Amino acid sequence: MRIKLYQVDAFTDTIFHGNPAAVCILDDWLDEPLMQHIAMENNLSETAFSVQKDNHFHIRWFTPETEVTLCGHATLATAHVLFSHYHYPKKEIIFKSRHSGILKVRKEADFLTLDFPADTIKKATPPLGLIKAIGKKPVEVWKGKTDYLLVYETETDIRTISPDYHLLSQVKVRGTIITAPGDTVDFVSRFFAPQVGINEDPVTGSAHTTLVPYWAKKLNKNKLSARQLSKRQGLLNCRLETNRVCISGKAKTYFKGEIINLS
């Protein structure tokens, strides 16, 4: 059995920037351990697997260590593969996730726009060890469905934070988002998730389902520009629509090939 494999840089129009994801479009689902092995072998923050069913696509995402419930950049990458390499004829792709429900990606000129459920956030007390692991006290702490959101005063705070990943991996949380007002965009962020095998994710679509509701209320505006300040960086145009978050970006194929030995 041979499986086509694509690697796509998401949330960028330039190779070696944005967030790389692997994508496998399947006729039928592989066994879960095999998908996990493929993700581990790819050694990217996420590998997406998708199977078409009638007029929609089921989708699952795996880090090198575990399956995750939602991944924005790998969904964007999967849509890019379907539009660019499988010549999907419609302007909108409907994905179904068993954990996150209906996810949509629209083709809008040169951009792809994710349409995801908005996260529900509330003020929270940080779990034991989180602030020590991050290394700087925030001005606010919020909690979404799976991740903590730490708010700081300036973009410089976000750029200069250097977490202790060993300590952070021991904190009982899937991921940690840090954020502040941006110097040239509405807000900036970074995302850390050593608990699932990703010390720092380059550009995190799912984190923006948490960030956008927060900043939309804080800045009293529904259209927001965002930059994720990883080494690879990524620029996102975001919009809050009631209980949905729309996140627009571009994507670029790095390579396509085949997995030729699955024994």
Buried (B, 14 or more C-beta within 10 A) or exposed (E): EEBBBBBBBBBBBEEEBBBBBBBBBBEEEBEEEEBBBBBBEBEBBBBBBBBBEEEBBBBBBBBBBEBBBBBBBBBBBBBBBBBBBEEBEEEEBBBBBEEBEEBBBBBEEEBBBBBBBBBEBEEEEBBEBBBBBBEBEBEEBBBBBBBBBBBBEEBEBBEEBEBBBEBBBEBEBBBBBBBBBBEEBBBBBBBBBBBBBBEBBBBBBBBBBBBBBBBBEBEEEBEBBBBBBBEBBBBBBBBBEEEBBBBBBBBBBBEBEEBEEEE
